[in-house]
Amino acid sequence: MTPVSARRCRTAALTTLAATLPSLTFAHPGHGANDALAGLLHPFTGLDHLLAMFAVGVWAVRLGRLAVWTLPAVFPVAMIVGALLAVQGIVLPAIEPMIALSVMVLGLLVAMGMRMPTLASAVLVGLFAIFHGYAHASEAPASATMMPFALGFVAATIVLHLAGIAVGSWTERLAQTGQRSTRLLGSLITAAGAVLLIF
């Protein structure tokens, strides 16, 4: 990815954050504003969510241009599906273990530089995202209005993907040093996922 593309990632991240401001500013007091802010902050309050979403961005760079556009689009959409399942009271098994497993697997894919067809990677990422979205909705404040809360956590997710893309594109330009850095980063994410899975 070129420096211009990296700048576009940063611009897109800022644009995404800015897009949430109208709901934060103009929502009725006590409802949309607080709910959107809570949703925006939620992915940053759990290491499991943060690492998984970041890893998706880093891995997407490794897979190529199509994946850079596809994976960060599939993940938030699948998260919304998971959130809707939670709101409808549909029970999914092993939510927390699956989230921890997603961190471990995505970290391993980054560490190994594993290449997969875009469709297969999108299916894998989408499956993990359903569990993340389910957890987000399940952990929403009891008084929260789901739409602004969902808007917030989707915006935060996109920002984390873009951060991963920016880091991934930077390490791609560093040749062997970058490859070692990516392997180390992926290994650390994998280890964190393993710890989360055990505990």
N, C-alpha and C positions, 0 to 999 in steps of 0.2 A: 504494500500500500504506500502511495506516495505521500510526501509531506502535505500536499494540498488536500488529499483525502483525510489525513489526520486532522487537519484544520476543520474540514467539513464535519468530522465526528464531534469535535468540541463545539462547533456552532450548533449542530443538531441537539446536543445535550442541553445547551443554554436555551435553545428554542423550546424544547420540551418542558423545561422548568418554567419558562415564561408562559407557556400555554396553560399551566395550572393556576396562574395568578388571578385570572378573572373569577374562577370559582372560589378562590381564597378571599378575594377582596369584596365581591358583590353578593356572596351567599348570605342568607339570613343568619343573624347571630345565634350561636348555639347549635347550628345544624351543619350546613354544607361546608362552611369555612373550616371549622374544627375537624370535621370528618375527613375532608380532603387533606388537611395537614397531617392528621393521624395516619392516613393511608400513605402519604408521601414519605413519612418518617419510618413506617413499619418495616420495610425491607432492610433498613439500616440498623435496626435494633436487634437483629438476629444474624449471627455470623454465618449460619447455614444458608439463609436466603442471599446474603450479600456475596458470598463466595461462589455460589452456583451461578448467579446472574452475571457476575464478573467473568467467570470461567467460560460461559457461553460466548461472550464477546471475543475473548482471546482465542478460543478454538475456532470460531468462525473465520478469523483471519487466516489461520492455517489451512482451512478448507478452500478458501478462494473467494473471489468477488461475489459469486451468486450466494454463497452461504452467508457472507457479511450482510447481505440484505435480507435473506430468508430467515435465518435463525432468530435475530432480534425481533422479527415480525411474528414468527410462530409462537415464541415463548409467551408474550403478553396475551395473545389471543387464547392460547391454551389455559393460561392462568384464569382468564375470565370464565372459561368453561368450568374449571375446578371450583371457582367461587360460586357459580350458579348451582353446582351440585351441592355445595355446603348449604347454601341458602334454602334449597329445596329439601334439605334434610336427608339427602341420599348419603349413606355411610360408605366411605372408602376405607379399606383396611390399611393398617400400618403406615399412617401418614408421616409421622416423625422418622421412622426408619427409612422410608422411601426418600424423604428429603435429604437425610444424611447420606444415603446411598447415592443420590444425585450429585452431591458435592464430591464424593469419593470418585465416582465414575468420570465426571467431567474433568476433575483434576488429573486423573490418570490419562484421559484422552489428550489433555494439554501436554502433560509430561512426556508422553510417548510420541507426540506429534502425529497421532493417528489420523489417517485420512479415510473418509467414508463418503459415499454418494450423498449429494445434498438432500435427496428425499429421505434416505435412511437416517441421516443426522437430524433432520427436521422432526421425524417421527419420534426419535429418542428424546430430543429436547422437549418436544410437545408433551410426551408422557410424563416426564419429570415436572414440567410446568403445571400440569393439572394438580399435582399434589401440593405444589407451592401455593397456587391460587386457592385451593381448598383450605390450607392452613391460614392464609391471610384472612379469608372470610370468617373462618371459625374463631380467629383471635381478635376480630374487630370488636370495639367497645359495644356493649349491649345497646347503647342509645344511638349508635352510629347509623346514618343513612347510607345504604350500601353503595349507591351510585357515586357520590363524591369520594367515598373511601376507596372504591375501586379505581376511580380516576387517579387518585393520589398514588396508589401502589403500582399502577401501570406506568405512570410517569417516572417513578423512582426506578422501576425495573429497566426502562429504556435507557435512563441515564447510566445505570450500572453496566448494561450491555455496551454502551458507547465508550465507557471508561475502559472496559476490557478490550474493545476494538482498538482504541488509541494505544494502549500498552502493547497489544499484540502486533500492531503495525510498526511500532517503535522497535521492538525486539527483532522483527523480521528484517529490519534494515541494518542490524548489527552483525550479520553473518554468524560466524561460529560463536562469538560472545553472546549474541542474542539467542542462539539456540540453547546454549547452556543456561542462560537466564530463564528462558521459557520452561526448560526441563525442571529447573529448581522451583520456579513458581508453581508449576503443575504438581510437583512432588509435595510441596507444602500444603496445597489445597487438598490433595489426596489424603495426606496425613490428618489434616483437620477433619475431613469427612469421616475417616476411620475412627477418630476419637469421638465424634458426635454419634456415630453408629453404635459404638460400644457403651457410651454413657448416656 
